[in-house]
Amino acid sequence: MAGFDYLYLAQFAVQAGSAIQQNQQANLAAAEQRIQANQQIAINNKLSYNAHLNLNQQQLLEMQKFKISKFELQKNIRREQAKNAAIKASFGGSFGQEGASYAATIQNINRHGLSALARKDFNFKTQVANFNIRQRNIQLETQSKNNKALTGLSTGGSLAGTGLSILGSGIQAGINNQKGTTKTQ
């Protein structure tokens, strides 16, 4: 029966080697998954960077629309007032006319000019808020894609699990060696 001891030892060695190889394969697969996830994250980050650049360019072009300044609006107000005064003067001025129609016209011009300035400021603030939201959405989308790339990554083989598998194989080989090759009838 001593000849069979070597067979049981060989069986144990093969099972131990198989457990070690499975552990190494699991570690290699996990490392490959991490490499692929990191490559995907790098791609996501590059796409995010390009999206931010594109959005910044759009924002720059969009903000050019709001380039008109308070000075420009006041200049337009003065132009309308001067035009109104010239029209009034061409009719002989305000001498002998009743009511405050000239003053009301000037106030109306001022009110429309200041209203335009308020609309410009409101539209500007709305556009800035819109672009800030779009920038944040790009960041959140990139974070989501990166999290998805990292989800389900394998941690590789378990050293403790491999050790227990080898130990179990050794115990089983020892039990089989003790039983021997006796035939039960």
HUGIJO-V643697 format. One record per backbone hydrogen bond with DSSP energy under -0.5 kcal/mol. CO is the residue of the C=O (numbers start at 0). NH is the residue of the N-H. Records with the same first field share a line. If there is no record, write none. Layout:
# HUGIJO-V643697
CO->NH ; NH
This chain:
# HUGIJO-V643697
0->3 ; 4
1->4 ; 5
2->6
3->7
4->8
5->9
6->10
7->11
8->12
9->13
10->14
11->15
12->16
13->17
14->18
15->19
16->20
17->21
18->22
19->23
20->24
21->25
22->26 ; 156
23->27
24->28
25->29
26->30
27->31
28->32
29->33
30->34
31->35
32->36
33->37
34->38
35->39
36->40
37->41
38->42
39->43
40->44
41->45
42->46
43->47
44->48
45->49
46->50
47->51
48->52
49->53
50->54
51->55
52->56
53->57
54->58
55->59
56->60
57->61
58->62
59->63
61->64
62->65
63->66
68->72
69->73
70->74
71->75
72->76
73->77
74->78
75->79
76->80
77->81
78->82
79->83
80->84
81->85
82->86
83->87
84->88
85->89
86->90
87->90 ; 92
88->91
91->94
93->96
99->103
100->104
101->105
102->106
103->107
104->108
105->109
106->110
107->111
108->112
109->113
110->114
111->115
112->116
113->117
114->118
115->119
116->120
117->121
118->122
119->123
120->124
121->125
122->126
123->127
124->128
125->129
126->130
127->131
128->132
129->133
130->134
131->135
132->136
133->137
134->138
135->139
136->140
137->141
138->142
139->143
140->144
141->145
142->146
143->147
144->148
145->149
146->150
149->152
156->158
157->161
158->162
159->163
160->164
161->165
162->166
163->167
164->168
165->169
166->170
167->171
168->172
169->173
170->174
171->175
172->176
173->177
174->178
175->179
178->181
